[in-house]
């Protein structure tokens, strides 16, 4: 009978296991605590006692580098090819044939410098983690422009960790979270958890989920201003429960009323900034909005300028029509108050606070530049010392721009 025991598979397996354990024990490679040093023996050779091993909590890695994707155009909506996008002290990347770029920045770097020939350089703070790409619009350069100063932007010293719950009280995955005044976004994981840099110890949090259930209205939330215990380090944040949001539906049209597709439309308000694109028949839609006031601004398209519109989101669905403003070639004469031409004057045209054209007049004060058909403002500077000449009036019917005498 004993001889038959070795023919049983279970006995053979046990024997092999004993041999393997004995070999590893003899070599000193049999450890109980992975990654832990074995306790040193105390006097007399006795073991220091049992070792309690606890599983280490896996930290969520923070990326050392972030890829910022964006597009550069001028204020009239023409894409800028070959524009330089750079992080201070590093080599620049250039935009491609579609005006697009991908810049790699450190997670602590929050500034990009964008340049293009004939345009005013601009410092940009990218919204890291944003659901949208970065859209940069450069104004045409003017002779009196100074080199832009790099703004002082300190990386946030405070980080919050929290959980978002949906309508059913369960963790809500895929929700975007930001804070008022912050230039960063976070997105909840599969258990509704997020990590967000905070601008202050008194943040107001905004949650935006356009695709979540809610009859096509998405889900949204906005916290009251929080009182956090400190202003540095990582702090837990209270849970946020969402409610059904509102949806903004609109149609983008040109100056003749025809729908226009493929145009970037910025929606901004209540701590939220999104950029969406008009689709078939010029339609655009954005759900997951918290009630409040929003500005809708088309970002310009092939020479047409974007006219902003204010809307109040106070019901489940808000519909609106948004228009582009056509531009026209305008020939005008710069005159002083005595009727004398201002030779070689520099003229800049602005629309809704953005410079859209710059030209220099000839010896008789005549200048030609493409401007918005209506609601255009002008800025005039002398040719030699570039002294500003306040504009007194503009007579569009006769093409006269009257400025103050020096």
LINLINWO-V35758 format. One record per backbone hydrogen bond with DSSP energy under -1.0 kcal/mol. NH is the residue of the N-H (numbers start at 0). CO is the residue of the C=O. If there is no record, write none. Layout:
BEGIN
NH/CO ; NH/CO
END
This chain:
BEGIN
3/0 ; 6/3 ; 7/4 ; 11/7 ; 12/8 ; 13/9 ; 14/10 ; 15/11 ; 16/12 ; 17/13 ; 18/14 ; 19/15 ; 20/16 ; 21/17 ; 22/18 ; 23/19 ; 24/20 ; 25/21 ; 26/22 ; 28/23 ; 35/32 ; 41/45 ; 44/41 ; 65/104 ; 67/102 ; 69/100 ; 70/133 ; 71/98 ; 72/135 ; 73/77 ; 74/137 ; 76/73 ; 79/71 ; 81/94 ; 83/114 ; 84/92 ; 85/112 ; 89/86 ; 92/84 ; 94/82 ; 95/99 ; 98/95 ; 100/69 ; 102/67 ; 104/65 ; 106/63 ; 108/105 ; 111/123 ; 112/85 ; 113/121 ; 114/83 ; 118/115 ; 119/138 ; 121/113 ; 123/111 ; 127/125 ; 127/182 ; 129/126 ; 133/68 ; 135/70 ; 137/72 ; 140/117 ; 144/141 ; 158/232 ; 159/195 ; 160/234 ; 161/193 ; 163/191 ; 164/239 ; 165/169 ; 168/165 ; 171/163 ; 173/187 ; 175/207 ; 176/185 ; 177/205 ; 179/203 ; 181/178 ; 184/127 ; 185/176 ; 187/174 ; 188/192 ; 191/188 ; 193/161 ; 195/159 ; 197/157 ; 205/177 ; 206/220 ; 207/175 ; 208/218 ; 216/213 ; 218/208 ; 219/242 ; 220/206 ; 222/204 ; 225/202 ; 227/200 ; 232/156 ; 234/158 ; 236/160 ; 239/162 ; 241/164 ; 242/219 ; 244/217 ; 245/288 ; 246/315 ; 247/285 ; 248/317 ; 249/283 ; 250/319 ; 251/281 ; 252/321 ; 253/257 ; 256/253 ; 259/251 ; 261/277 ; 264/275 ; 265/296 ; 266/273 ; 267/294 ; 268/271 ; 271/268 ; 273/266 ; 275/264 ; 277/262 ; 278/282 ; 281/278 ; 282/279 ; 283/249 ; 285/247 ; 287/216 ; 288/245 ; 291/312 ; 293/310 ; 294/267 ; 295/308 ; 296/265 ; 298/263 ; 300/303 ; 302/75 ; 303/300 ; 304/324 ; 306/322 ; 308/295 ; 310/293 ; 312/291 ; 313/311 ; 317/246 ; 319/248 ; 321/250 ; 323/252 ; 324/304 ; 327/370 ; 329/368 ; 331/366 ; 332/398 ; 333/364 ; 334/400 ; 335/339 ; 338/335 ; 341/333 ; 343/361 ; 344/341 ; 345/380 ; 346/358 ; 347/378 ; 348/356 ; 349/376 ; 350/353 ; 353/350 ; 355/348 ; 356/348 ; 358/346 ; 360/344 ; 361/365 ; 364/361 ; 366/331 ; 368/329 ; 370/327 ; 372/325 ; 376/349 ; 378/347 ; 380/345 ; 381/386 ; 388/379 ; 391/401 ; 392/401 ; 394/399 ; 399/394 ; 400/332 ; 401/392 ; 402/334 ; 403/389
END
